Amino acid sequence: MSHLSEIDSQYIAHTYARFPVEIESGKGSLLKGFDGKTYIDMGSGIAVNSFGAADDVWIAAVTAQLGKIQHTSNLYYTEPCAKLAEMLCMRTGMKKVFFGNSGAEANECAIKAARKYAAEKKGPAYSTIVTLENSFHGRTLTTLAATGQEHYHELFQPLTPGFVHTPANDFEALVQTCEAQPTAAVLLECIQGEGGVIPLTDEFVAQTAAYCKEKDILLMIDEVQTGNGRTGKLYAYMHYGIQPDVVSTAKGIGGGLPLGICMLGEKVQDVFQPGDHGSTFGGNPICCAGALSVLERLDEAFLNEVSAKSAWIFSALEGAPGVKAVTGKGLMIGILTEKPAGEVLKACMENGVLCLTAKDKVRLLPPLNTPMELLEQAVSVILEACKEGL
Ligand SMILES: *Cc1c(COP(=O)(O)O)cnc(C)c1O
């Protein structure tokens, strides 16, 4: 291939192992390569393009704002960011939001909120953030420290201190960890995404929430991947009947434009004062206008469709030849295959379906509005790839 991959390998830092696919354009859940090949998109740019490629409603919202004002700085008020913040709070019960540009930044804000809250309430020693083993919270030095996977840490020491990791779904261990040092907050993903699409158990989440409440330890949920309709609820924590103190999100909320959001609940709503935190691009009107249009469409009826599509995919995959297990919720699905996940992914790609992997699993994160017939086509390609040559 070609020209693009040559320029890329010469001039772009080699942080990504890219696949040999050069995407020219797309519409909905179909992507087109420069070579004319068409793919069904089962990754949506890693849970970002919530309504697929070049969605008409989203384009209209974004371009309308582009024609008004693209950026103002945070010295002035703008309409899309105010409306988006209001709608997010109305739909989550959270009280205030901070806008940044990425998942990592949303988590940085959560961590700063927790440190400041705990320092003021209990004293500066209460700085520890407890996260789970096998978690993923981002690539900045602080969110890497939060990430409970050693192999991401090795080359970048020293990381921000004050993070400890405890095994997922082990409440006793979590209590021990929180008691072993003065703890400000627990930060967790309801379904570990990069870690292999592993949901936390209802019991663990409920016990953790009750414990955090009792000890005035903040419960912070990383909804960067699980959020914004991905799991069939607006946010994944809503499956568990809990009300977190802090929720971070990014990826799918912008529908394809960069936007990170840290939502602050009752306890921490006033923790930040002018000067404590900021971001030049945070709350950018274009990104917020796109996000507002995404959020408006994630209504009850639409979320029920996500769940129905999910149920169909689970039933088609579970117990199929070459499929050992299916995990996840909504349209965030992990498939443990008998063959190595990378081989299945490659066979799917050759047959026009773009999947992802997460650890040892094939991972599906299709656009939330993918029509049933495309899901059926994609799943039949995936099933064939799982059993072929076994
Ligand atoms: C992707 C991801 C992040 C990091 O988001 P970026 O936008 O890449 O900074 C953080 N947490 C979770 C759970 C993620 O899936």
PDBQT file of the ligand as one rigid body, heavy atoms in Angstrom, charges set to zero:
ROOT
HETATM    1  C1  LIG A 401     -10.303   5.410  26.166  1.00  0.00    +0.000 C 
HETATM    2  C2  LIG A 401     -10.417   5.464  27.649  1.00  0.00    +0.000 A 
HETATM    3  C3  LIG A 401      -9.786   6.481  28.398  1.00  0.00    +0.000 A 
HETATM    4  C4  LIG A 401      -8.870   7.491  27.767  1.00  0.00    +0.000 C 
HETATM    5  O1  LIG A 401      -9.547   8.344  26.890  1.00  0.00    +0.000 OA
HETATM    6  P1  LIG A 401      -8.709   9.287  25.902  1.00  0.00    +0.000 P 
HETATM    7  O2  LIG A 401      -9.759  10.115  25.228  1.00  0.00    +0.000 OA
HETATM    8  O3  LIG A 401      -7.947   8.407  24.983  1.00  0.00    +0.000 OA
HETATM    9  O4  LIG A 401      -7.814  10.115  26.762  1.00  0.00    +0.000 OA
HETATM   10  C5  LIG A 401     -10.013   6.518  29.763  1.00  0.00    +0.000 A 
HETATM   11  N1  LIG A 401     -10.792   5.603  30.360  1.00  0.00    +0.000 NA
HETATM   12  C6  LIG A 401     -11.413   4.613  29.683  1.00  0.00    +0.000 A 
HETATM   13  C7  LIG A 401     -12.289   3.654  30.411  1.00  0.00    +0.000 C 
HETATM   14  C8  LIG A 401     -11.231   4.506  28.300  1.00  0.00    +0.000 A 
HETATM   15  O5  LIG A 401     -11.821   3.501  27.640  1.00  0.00    +0.000 OA
ENDROOT
TORSDOF 0
